[in-house]
Structure formats: C-alpha cells, structure tokens
C-alpha cells in the first residue's frame, strides 16, 4: 500500500511539473522569405559599374521551433531567426526576434559593415505595411528600405534594401558605391 502511495504521489508530482510548463511558440516561418538563403549558399553583389563583385557565404541560418520552459520563466520565451553571411572583409547578418507576449511587434536587426559593429535595428508591427514595390534594373521587387543619417553613424553602409524572396537586394556606401544582388 505504501508503494502505491509513493507511485501515486510521484505520478501526481510529474503531472504537476509538466502542467507548469509554458509552450513557447516557434518562429513564424512565413518571415523566412526575407532571408531565403540556406547554409553554404553563395550570395554575390556587383557595383553599379559592374566592375567589381563581392561574394558572401552563408555561415549560419537558424530559427526556433516551439519549445517548453517553466511557466515562471515565460518572460524569457521568444522566437527568433538569424542568417549570417560573410567574406574576408564584410559581415552580413539579419535577425528577427519576437519577444514574449508581443503579438504585434517584431524586432529585427541588420548588420552590414566593414568593422562588424553597429548596423541597422528596427521594430515593426506588420512587415507588410512597410513593404513597397521597388524597380531595380527593370525588375519589380517587394522590398523594405532601411536608411540611416550618414552624419550620425560611423558605418560605411548607410542604406539597405531588403527584398521578399531575395534577402539583401542592394546596399549603399558613403563612398557612393551601390552594390546590387546578382540573381542566379
């Protein structure tokens, strides 16, 4: 009888512990259209004169699946996605983060620079409201522009165009150089 009580208490305790778990949501995979490349992919850009190219290799791409944590720690629950591509001189990183209980806000960041510090950060409630049609080289894209005041930052890059289904489409340097994605 005592063994049955111990088993019953143990089962009740396990049930109680599991019912105290909180299900953290997975990252909204529909947003991956803004970072479509996969690990190992090469991403190439050419300058406006087609006289030079930059090649990045995707070294990391990850996003969260749903997971469980203790209910009292649910504030640390978030869903994120990140893509990192680099070459010898330049790092390109894009990330999206949906903090705990934030139904409408999606924080993100784009780093694209020569010194691996700084970059663009943004926060928005609906990415579709920011999306506009852009025509680049006679082709139409659904894209978002991020731009910084060139006098207020130390980055060599001051403007980025991020396109749906393409990722980083174009970026602008303070020197006047404009780099555009070479589509495969």
C-alpha positions in Angstrom: 0.0 0.0 0.0 2.9 2.4 0.9 4.5 1.7 -2.5 1.2 2.5 -4.3 1.0 5.9 -2.4 4.6 6.7 -3.4 3.9 5.8 -7.0 0.7 7.9 -6.9 2.5 10.9 -5.4 5.3 10.6 -7.9 2.9 10.5 -10.8 0.9 13.4 -9.4 4.2 15.4 -9.0 5.3 14.7 -12.6 1.8 15.8 -13.8 2.0 18.9 -11.7 5.5 19.7 -13.0 4.5 19.2 -16.6 1.4 21.3 -16.3 3.6 24.1 -15.1 5.4 24.2 -18.4 4.8 27.0 -20.9 4.8 26.4 -24.6 7.0 29.0 -26.4 5.9 29.5 -30.0 8.0 28.7 -33.0 9.3 31.4 -35.2 6.8 32.4 -37.9 8.3 30.7 -40.9 6.4 33.0 -43.3 9.0 35.6 -42.4 11.9 33.5 -43.8 11.1 35.0 -47.3 13.2 37.9 -46.1 16.2 35.6 -45.6 15.7 32.8 -48.2 19.3 31.6 -48.5 20.5 28.4 -46.8 23.7 27.4 -45.1 26.6 27.2 -47.6 24.8 29.4 -50.3 26.9 32.0 -52.1 25.4 35.5 -52.3 27.0 37.8 -54.9 26.8 41.5 -55.4 28.1 43.8 -58.2 28.8 47.5 -58.0 26.9 50.0 -60.2 29.6 49.9 -62.9 29.8 46.1 -63.0 33.5 46.5 -62.4 33.7 44.7 -59.0 31.9 41.9 -57.1 31.5 40.9 -53.5 30.8 37.3 -52.6 29.4 36.2 -49.2 29.0 32.6 -48.0 26.1 31.8 -45.6 27.8 30.5 -42.5 24.7 30.3 -40.3 20.9 30.1 -40.6 18.7 29.1 -37.7 15.3 29.7 -36.3 13.5 28.5 -33.3 11.0 25.7 -33.2 8.4 25.6 -30.4 9.8 24.6 -27.0 8.6 24.3 -23.4 10.0 26.2 -20.4 9.0 26.5 -16.8 5.9 28.8 -16.5 7.6 31.2 -14.1 10.3 31.8 -16.8 8.0 32.5 -19.7 9.2 36.1 -19.9 12.4 34.7 -21.4 10.4 33.0 -24.1 11.0 34.3 -27.6 11.0 33.2 -31.2 13.9 34.2 -33.5 15.6 33.7 -36.8 19.1 34.6 -37.9 21.1 34.4 -41.0 24.8 35.3 -41.2 26.9 35.5 -44.3 30.5 36.8 -44.5 33.6 37.2 -46.6 37.1 38.2 -45.6 36.2 41.9 -45.0 32.5 42.2 -44.6 29.8 40.6 -42.4 26.1 40.5 -43.3 23.7 39.5 -40.6 19.9 39.7 -40.4 17.8 38.7 -37.5 14.2 38.8 -36.4 13.1 38.4 -32.8 9.5 38.2 -31.4 9.7 38.8 -27.7 7.5 37.1 -25.2 3.8 38.0 -25.4 4.3 40.5 -28.1 1.6 39.7 -30.5 2.2 42.6 -32.8 5.8 43.7 -32.5 8.7 42.1 -34.3 12.1 43.4 -33.6 14.9 42.9 -36.0 18.4 44.0 -37.0 20.6 44.1 -40.0 24.3 44.4 -39.7 26.3 45.1 -42.8 29.6 46.8 -42.3 33.3 46.6 -42.5 34.1 46.8 -38.8 31.4 44.2 -37.6 30.0 46.8 -35.1 26.8 48.8 -35.4 24.2 48.3 -38.1 20.6 48.9 -38.5 17.9 48.0 -35.9 14.2 48.2 -36.4 10.9 47.3 -34.8 7.6 47.0 -36.5 4.1 45.5 -36.1 3.4 44.5 -39.6 6.1 43.9 -42.1 3.5 44.1 -45.0 2.8 47.7 -44.1 6.5 48.6 -44.7 6.8 46.7 -47.9 6.7 48.8 -51.1 7.3 48.0 -54.8 10.8 48.8 -56.0 12.1 48.7 -59.6 15.8 47.9 -59.8 17.3 47.1 -63.2 13.9 46.9 -64.8 12.6 44.3 -62.3 9.9 44.8 -59.7 10.5 43.7 -56.0 8.5 43.8 -52.8 11.0 45.4 -50.5 11.8 47.4 -47.4 14.4 50.2 -47.2 16.4 50.9 -44.1 18.3 54.2 -44.1 20.5 56.0 -41.6 21.6 59.6 -41.4 25.1 59.5 -42.9 26.4 62.2 -40.5 25.0 60.4 -37.4 26.7 57.0 -37.8 30.1 55.5 -38.3 29.0 52.8 -40.6 30.3 52.8 -44.2 26.9 51.5 -45.2 24.0 53.9 -44.9 21.2 52.4 -46.8 19.9 48.8 -47.3 17.1 47.4 -49.4 15.8 44.0 -48.2 13.5 42.2 -50.7 11.0 39.5 -50.2 12.2 36.1 -51.7 15.7 37.6 -52.2 17.0 38.9 -48.9 19.6 41.6 -49.1 19.0 43.1 -52.5 21.0 46.3 -52.5 23.2 48.4 -50.2 24.7 51.9 -50.5 28.1 53.0 -49.2 29.0 56.5 -48.1 31.7 56.5 -50.8 28.9 56.5 -53.4 29.3 52.8 -54.3 26.0 50.9 -54.8 26.0 47.1 -54.6 23.2 45.1 -56.2 22.4 41.4 -55.8 23.4 39.2 -58.7 20.5 36.9 -59.2 21.1 33.3 -60.2 
